[in-house]
Structure formats: C-alpha cells, structure tokens
Amino acid sequence: MNKVLIIDDEEKLRQLLIRVISLEGFTVLEADSLIAASKVLDKESVDVILCDVKLPDGNGVDFLKEIKSKFPTIEIILLTAYGNIPDGVQAMRNGAFDYIIKGDDNDKIIPLLNRALDKVQLAKKVEQLQKQVGEIYSFDTIIGESPLIRQSITLAKKVASTDTTVLLTGETGTGKEIFAQAIHHNSTRGNKSFVAVNCSSFSKELLESELFGHKAGAFTGAVKDKKGLFEEAHGGTIFLDEVGEMPAELQARLLRVLEAGEFIKVGDTKTLKVNVRIIAATNRDLQKEIQVGHFRSDLFYRLSVFQIVLPSLRERIKDIPALATHFTTVFAAKTNKAVPSLQKEYVMALQQYNWPGNIRELKNVIERSVILENEKELTTTTLPFNLQHPADAKTSSSFELSFVEKQHIQKVLQHTNGNKTEAARLLGIGLTTLYRKIEEYQLQ
C-alpha cells in the first residue's frame, strides 16, 4: 500500500490530515519534528511526504533538499501557514512537488497526493528498468573463463569508467557490440543514449547523412532537416561498427569530431558542438589498411587510444560448453520447449570445429539444434553436416557431385527426423537406393 508521511508539529492538524488521507486508502505515518521524520524514513519505505515549512528543529525547505538527495523517488509537498514567495521559489528549486498554504488549500491535498504518487510510480518503473538494463549489460553476463576473454573483460571494466575512446578489434562474430554495450552501461553515461551504426551498411552519401544529419534541400529527397546520429547520441555513446569500412572522406570528418567535438551537417555552414564518447570496432587490420592507403593513420591513433582485442572462439575452446548451454536455455525458452541437455558427443563436435563465424555462428547452430531436437537431449544428428563430419568437409571439394549429393541426403534425413521412407519419397528415389547411399556415405 502507498505510504504517506506527515511532518507537522501541530497535533490537531496532523490528526485531521491523517484521518482524511487514510480514508483515501493511503497508509499514513506521522512525525512532529525533522528528527522524528528522519527516524521514520530510516525504517519505512515512504512514497510521498507532506511537510510543514516551520518546525521546532528546522526548516522544511532545507530538509526537502536533504531528503531528495537521499531518496530521489520520494515526492514532497510543503505546507505553510504563511505564503512566502521566496520560500516557495526555493522549495521548487530544491525539488518540491508543490508548495501550498494550510487551510486555504486543504481541498487540493488529495488530488496533489494522487498526482505525486503517479510521479513516484513512474520514477520507480524507470529505476527498475535502468536496473534491468544494467543487469543485461553487466560484464558478469559475458560468458567465458578462458584467460584471453577474461583479459579482455578486465580491460573493458577499467576503461568503462572513463570517457576514453575505445577500439574493439577481432574477427566477425566475437561479440564486439556486446562489449561496447557493457562499456557504455557501466560508465557515467550509462543512463544516456547508446547509438550503434554499421559503417559498412551505407553508401558514402547515406552514411554521411546518418552520422552528421542534413539540412533541408542538401540533396535530392532531403525535404526537411534531419538530426544525425552524433546529435542523437549527445551526452551518451556512439558505437561505430566496422569503422574500417568508412570512406576516406568521412574519416576526415570523424577525426574532426574526435579532435574538437564538433561537426557540420550536410548542406549547412553552422558548426555544431557535441559531447559524445566514441567506441569503434573493426575486424580489419587497420595498420595494414593504412599501409595500402585505405585508412588514415591520424584517425587510427585517435581511435586506438585504448584498444581491446577480442579473441576468436577457436582460441577459447574451453568456453564452448558454457556458451552452448546458455544459448540452449535461451532458444528453448523462445520455442517453448523444456531445456534439453547436451550429449557428450555433441559438445565434443562443437569443440572440434574451427568456428570461422565465431560466437554468432555457434548461436545459429544451437538455435537450429533446439528446433530440430525432439527428445530431451541435443545430439550430433541435429548439427549441420560440416560439424558432424569435419574431416569430410575439409577434404571433399564442394564442387564434387558426390559431396553435394551427400549433403543433400543428410539435410533431407534431418528434415524427416530420420524417417527413411519419407526421405526416400522426398528425394524421389527407392528406399533400397537410399539405404545404399546412407551406407556409401556413412551417414549413420
């Protein structure tokens, strides 16, 4: 139940307010001084406070500021026997919800309480959501105990609390955006915007407009002014994924943002200031890109103030069981299935594979397995052909007819969950022929 604390040294008025407010369904607590009120607040979770301005041991306006610093979600309505404009102004500056005169404004109290409570509930929801977001993007949610990934996490934790520009490097699918999110949400900018853009997804013109915005009429189709992502990220963080793909002309503009915190919209002449932390990521070797003239050396040195290398999945094989278990739980929930166990041979097959697509590829493989699984265990039969037969996948040419036929029969058998009669029908061959092919290709 919603709790209201009344702080007033006038016994009769306090009891009147308690009776009126209690009838509206509130739980009402009372105190006749600021010291007594502080003791109540130490023990009880209060939503709204009704506080007299003049009290025996202090001033309600000053007490208001102290309470808001300790309990920011509590709303405070100040009561005074004498209207005083300076006190009223200071009360609102200190965070009062409202400032009313006793007696004259008694009919306002219940509506005010309800509005204050609405604000409290909204603030609590926001606080809860921020807590949930913080938990989602906590460094503790990054799975892995191998030395290389722990080293990357340690570096990310250390740089998170600063405003330093970060460059995340590593192969595709190693989790660079997850690290960027964790760095942002564990920084002082964590309650501000996190804006992500993939620099390889746009042409030069579109990327320039996306990043810096444009003025109406800047180019064909620019019918109105548009905010760029740097503006959207003001006060927060912008994540530039695949920054190595950025065209040379835009690299110069990005360098200007890093050096001076300013840019000009497309088609404009006015310089805009922006306060943004930049986290960039790439799967390219930028130093090699510099040597062939594809990337600016001055931009590289600005971006790589603090570089974190994310290891490939094949460099952290011992983390695969934990990652597989996690993704199995996630996809079982999405498909409304009980969480299956992982067959020993299944895990061994995962650990023997090279994983060119890294964690992203592992995630896709687990999703496929969970969808195909009909029992209580993920088995090797639910794996793609190249994971079931890694030696065959390495030695056979994908252009050989036998290789293509073998893969196709395997896919059809997986589709029919091992029903050979149905598989033969779908393949348009006799059941005897199918058995011969299965034996020839050692499919079972």
C-alpha positions in Angstrom: 0.0 0.0 0.0 1.2 3.6 -0.8 2.7 5.3 2.2 2.4 9.0 3.1 4.5 10.6 5.9 3.0 13.8 7.5 5.6 16.0 9.3 3.9 18.7 11.4 4.2 19.9 15.0 0.5 20.9 15.2 -1.2 17.9 16.7 -4.7 18.8 15.6 -3.9 19.5 12.0 -1.7 16.4 11.8 -4.6 14.2 13.1 -7.0 15.8 10.7 -4.7 15.1 7.7 -4.2 11.5 8.9 -8.0 10.9 9.0 -8.7 12.5 5.6 -5.8 10.8 3.8 -6.4 7.4 5.5 -10.0 7.4 4.1 -8.5 7.6 0.6 -6.7 4.2 1.1 -3.2 5.5 2.0 -1.1 4.2 4.8 -0.2 7.2 6.9 2.8 7.7 9.1 3.4 10.8 11.3 6.2 12.8 12.8 6.2 16.0 14.9 9.8 17.1 14.0 12.5 16.6 11.5 14.5 14.3 13.8 11.4 12.1 14.3 10.8 12.1 10.5 14.4 11.0 9.8 13.9 8.0 12.1 10.7 7.1 10.3 12.4 7.3 6.9 15.3 5.1 8.1 12.7 2.3 8.9 9.9 2.8 6.4 9.7 3.0 2.6 7.7 6.2 2.0 6.2 7.4 -1.3 5.1 11.0 -0.5 5.8 13.4 2.3 3.6 16.3 3.5 5.9 18.6 5.4 5.4 21.8 7.3 7.9 24.6 6.5 8.3 25.9 10.1 9.2 23.1 12.5 10.8 23.2 16.0 14.1 21.8 14.9 14.5 23.2 11.4 13.1 24.4 8.1 11.1 22.1 5.8 12.6 23.8 2.7 16.2 22.8 3.8 15.0 19.3 4.9 13.5 18.8 1.4 16.9 19.2 -0.3 18.4 16.6 2.1 15.6 14.1 1.6 15.7 14.4 -2.2 19.5 13.7 -2.2 19.0 10.5 -0.1 15.6 9.3 -1.5 15.3 10.8 -5.0 12.0 9.0 -5.8 10.1 10.4 -2.8 7.9 13.4 -3.7 7.5 16.1 -1.1 4.6 18.6 -0.8 5.4 21.5 1.6 2.7 23.1 3.8 3.0 26.6 5.2 0.7 28.8 7.3 2.0 31.9 5.6 2.5 32.3 1.9 6.1 33.3 1.2 7.2 33.7 -2.4 11.0 33.4 -1.8 10.4 30.2 0.2 8.1 28.9 -2.5 10.7 29.5 -5.2 13.5 27.9 -3.2 11.2 24.9 -2.4 10.6 24.2 -6.1 14.3 24.6 -6.8 15.1 22.1 -4.1 12.8 19.6 -5.7 9.4 20.1 -4.0 6.4 18.6 -5.9 4.3 21.5 -4.7 4.0 24.3 -2.1 0.6 25.0 -0.6 -0.9 27.1 2.2 -2.6 25.4 5.1 -6.3 25.8 5.4 -6.8 27.7 2.1 -5.6 24.7 0.0 -6.9 21.7 2.0 -9.1 20.6 -0.8 -6.0 20.3 -3.0 -4.3 17.8 -0.9 -5.8 14.5 -2.1 -5.6 15.4 -5.8 -2.0 16.5 -5.2 -1.2 13.3 -3.4 -2.5 11.3 -6.3 -0.5 13.2 -8.9 2.6 13.0 -6.7 2.1 9.2 -6.4 1.7 8.9 -10.2 5.1 10.5 -10.5 6.6 8.3 -7.8 5.4 5.1 -9.5 6.8 6.3 -12.9 10.1 7.1 -11.3 10.2 3.6 -9.7 9.4 1.9 -13.0 12.2 3.9 -14.7 14.6 3.0 -11.8 13.6 -0.7 -12.2 14.1 -0.6 -16.0 17.5 1.0 -15.6 18.4 -1.7 -13.1 17.3 -4.4 -15.5 19.3 -2.8 -18.4 22.3 -2.6 -16.1 22.0 -6.3 -15.3 21.6 -7.2 -19.0 24.7 -5.3 -20.0 26.7 -6.2 -16.9 30.2 -7.5 -17.6 29.1 -10.5 -15.5 26.8 -11.6 -18.3 29.8 -12.1 -20.7 30.3 -15.8 -20.7 33.8 -17.2 -20.5 36.6 -18.2 -18.2 39.5 -18.7 -20.6 42.5 -16.3 -20.0 42.1 -14.4 -23.2 38.4 -13.4 -22.7 39.0 -12.6 -19.0 41.8 -10.3 -20.0 39.5 -8.5 -22.5 36.8 -8.2 -19.8 39.3 -6.8 -17.3 40.5 -4.1 -19.8 36.9 -3.2 -20.6 36.0 -2.8 -17.0 39.0 -0.5 -16.4 38.2 1.8 -19.4 34.4 1.8 -18.8 34.5 4.5 -16.0 36.5 6.9 -18.2 35.5 8.9 -21.3 38.4 7.4 -23.3 37.8 6.4 -26.9 37.9 2.6 -27.3 38.8 0.5 -30.3 37.5 -3.1 -30.3 39.2 -5.4 -32.7 38.7 -9.1 -33.5 37.1 -11.4 -36.1 33.5 -11.1 -37.1 31.1 -12.6 -34.5 33.4 -12.3 -31.5 30.9 -10.1 -29.5 32.2 -6.5 -30.2 28.8 -4.9 -29.8 28.2 -6.7 -26.5 31.4 -5.3 -25.2 30.5 -1.8 -26.4 27.1 -2.0 -24.7 28.7 -3.2 -21.4 31.3 -0.4 -21.5 28.6 2.2 -22.1 26.1 1.0 -19.5 28.9 0.7 -16.9 30.1 4.3 -17.5 28.9 7.6 -16.2 27.0 7.9 -19.5 25.1 4.7 -18.8 21.7 6.5 -18.4 22.1 8.3 -21.7 21.8 7.2 -25.3 23.7 4.3 -26.8 23.6 4.7 -30.6 25.0 2.0 -32.9 25.7 2.2 -36.6 27.3 -0.3 -39.0 29.6 1.8 -41.3 29.6 -1.0 -43.9 25.8 -0.8 -44.4 25.6 2.5 -46.2 26.9 4.3 -49.2 29.2 7.3 -48.5 26.4 9.8 -49.0 23.9 7.9 -46.8 26.4 7.3 -44.1 27.4 10.9 -44.0 23.8 11.9 -43.6 23.2 9.2 -41.0 26.1 10.3 -38.9 26.0 14.1 -39.2 22.5 14.8 -40.3 21.5 17.2 -43.1 19.6 20.4 -43.8 16.5 20.5 -46.0 17.5 20.8 -49.6 21.0 19.5 -49.1 20.4 16.8 -51.8 17.5 15.3 -53.7 15.0 13.9 -51.3 16.1 16.0 -48.3 12.7 17.6 -47.7 13.4 18.5 -44.1 16.2 18.9 -41.6 17.4 15.7 -40.1 19.3 15.0 -36.9 22.4 12.9 -37.3 23.4 10.0 -35.0 26.1 12.1 -33.3 23.3 14.6 -32.3 21.1 11.7 -31.1 24.0 10.3 -29.0 24.8 13.7 -27.4 25.7 13.0 -23.7 26.0 9.3 -24.4 27.9 6.9 -26.6 28.1 6.2 -30.3 29.3 2.8 -31.5 30.9 2.8 -34.9 30.9 -0.8 -36.0 33.1 -1.9 -39.0 34.8 1.5 -38.8 37.4 0.2 -41.2 34.8 0.3 -44.0 34.3 4.0 -43.6 35.1 6.0 -46.8 38.2 8.2 -46.7 36.2 11.5 -47.0 34.2 10.6 -43.9 37.3 9.6 -42.0 38.4 13.2 -42.0 35.0 14.4 -40.7 35.1 11.7 -37.9 38.6 12.9 -37.0 37.3 16.4 -36.5 34.7 15.1 -34.1 37.3 13.3 -32.1 39.7 16.3 -32.0 37.3 19.1 -31.4 33.9 17.6 -30.6 32.2 19.4 -33.5 30.9 18.8 -37.0 28.8 20.4 -39.7 25.6 19.0 -41.1 25.4 18.1 -44.8 24.3 21.2 -46.6 24.9 23.5 -43.6 27.5 26.1 -42.7 26.9 26.2 -39.0 29.3 24.2 -36.7 27.6 22.1 -34.0 29.2 21.0 -30.8 28.6 17.5 -29.4 29.6 15.6 -26.3 29.9 12.0 -27.3 32.0 9.1 -26.4 33.1 7.0 -29.4 33.6 3.3 -29.3 34.7 1.8 -32.6 35.0 -1.7 -33.8 36.6 -3.5 -36.8 37.5 -7.0 -38.0 40.2 -5.5 -40.3 43.9 -5.0 -39.5 43.8 -1.2 -39.6 47.6 -0.9 -39.7 47.6 -2.9 -42.9 44.8 -0.7 -44.2 46.9 2.4 -43.5 49.8 0.9 -45.5 47.7 0.4 -48.6 46.1 3.9 -48.2 42.6 2.8 -47.2 42.7 4.2 -43.6 44.0 7.4 -42.2 46.9 7.0 -39.7 45.9 10.0 -37.7 42.4 8.7 -37.3 43.7 5.3 -36.3 45.8 6.8 -33.5 42.8 8.8 -32.3 40.6 5.7 -32.2 43.1 3.3 -30.7 43.8 5.3 -27.6 42.6 2.2 -25.7 42.5 -1.0 -27.8 40.8 -4.2 -26.7 41.4 -7.4 -28.8 38.5 -9.9 -28.6 39.7 -13.5 -29.0 38.2 -15.8 -31.6 36.1 -18.8 -30.4 38.8 -21.3 -31.5 41.2 -19.5 -29.1 38.8 -20.2 -26.2 37.6 -23.8 -26.8 37.0 -24.4 -23.1 34.3 -21.8 -23.1 32.2 -23.6 -25.7 30.3 -25.8 -23.3 29.2 -22.9 -21.2 28.2 -20.8 -24.2 26.3 -23.7 -25.8 24.4 -24.3 -22.5 23.5 -20.6 -22.3 22.2 -20.5 -25.9 20.3 -23.7 -25.4 18.5 -22.2 -22.5 17.7 -19.1 -24.5 16.3 -20.8 -27.5 14.4 -23.4 -25.5 12.6 -20.6 -23.9 11.9 -18.9 -27.2 10.5 -22.2 -28.7 8.5 -23.1 -25.5 10.5 -26.3 -25.0 12.0 -27.8 -21.9 15.7 -27.1 -21.7 17.5 -30.1 -23.2 20.8 -31.5 -22.0 23.8 -31.6 -24.3 25.1 -35.0 -25.4 28.8 -35.5 -24.7 29.5 -36.3 -28.4 27.5 -33.1 -29.3 29.8 -30.9 -27.1 32.9 -32.7 -28.5 31.8 -32.0 -32.0 31.3 -28.3 -31.2 34.8 -28.2 -29.7 36.4 -29.8 -32.7 35.0 -27.3 -35.2 37.0 -24.3 -36.3 34.2 -21.7 -36.0 35.0 -19.1 -38.7 31.9 -17.3 -37.7 32.8 -17.4 -34.0 30.1 -16.9 -31.3 27.5 -15.7 -33.8 27.9 -19.0 -35.8 27.7 -21.0 -32.6 24.5 -19.3 -31.6 22.9 -20.1 -35.0 24.0 -23.7 -34.7 22.4 -24.1 -31.2 19.2 -22.5 -32.4 19.0 -25.0 -35.3 19.6 -27.9 -32.9 17.0 -26.8 -30.4 14.4 -26.5 -33.2 15.3 -30.0 -34.6 15.5 -31.7 -31.2 12.5 -33.9 -30.3 13.9 -35.6 -27.2 15.4 -34.3 -24.1 18.9 -34.1 -25.4 20.8 -32.3 -28.2 22.6 -34.9 -30.2 25.0 -34.7 -33.1 22.2 -35.6 -35.6 20.9 -32.1 -35.1 24.2 -30.5 -36.2 24.9 -29.2 -39.7 26.8 -31.7 -41.9 30.1 -29.9 -41.7 30.1 -30.2 -37.9 29.0 -33.9 -38.0 31.7 -34.8 -40.5 34.5 -32.2 -40.1 37.1 -34.5 -41.9 34.8 -34.9 -44.9 34.1 -31.2 -45.0 37.8 -30.4 -45.1 38.9 -33.0 -47.7 35.9 -33.1 -50.1 35.5 -30.4 -52.7 32.2 -28.6 -52.6 32.1 -28.9 -56.4 32.2 -32.7 -56.4 28.8 -34.2 -57.3 29.2 -36.9 -54.5 29.8 -34.1 -51.9 26.7 -32.2 -53.0 24.6 -35.4 -53.0 25.8 -36.5 -49.6 25.0 -33.0 -48.1 21.5 -33.0 -49.7 20.6 -36.5 -48.4 21.8 -35.5 -45.0 19.6 -32.4 -45.0 16.6 -34.4 -46.1 17.2 -37.0 -43.4 17.4 -34.2 -40.8 14.2 -32.7 -42.2 12.3 -36.0 -41.7 13.9 -36.6 -38.3 15.5 -39.8 -39.6 12.3 -41.2 -41.3 13.9 -43.0 -44.2 10.7 -43.9 -46.0 9.6 -40.2 -46.1 13.2 -39.2 -47.0 13.2 -41.6 -50.0 9.8 -40.2 -51.1 11.1 -36.6 -50.9 14.3 -37.5 -52.8 12.4 -39.3 -55.5 14.4 -42.5 -55.1 13.7 -46.0 -53.9 14.1 -46.9 -50.3 16.8 -49.5 -51.2 18.7 -46.9 -53.1 18.5 -44.6 -50.1 19.9 -47.3 -47.8 22.7 -47.9 -50.2 23.6 -44.2 -50.3 23.5 -44.0 -46.5 25.9 -46.9 -46.3 28.1 -45.4 -49.0 28.4 -42.0 -47.4 28.5 -43.4 -43.9 25.6 -41.1 -42.9 24.7 -43.3 -39.9 
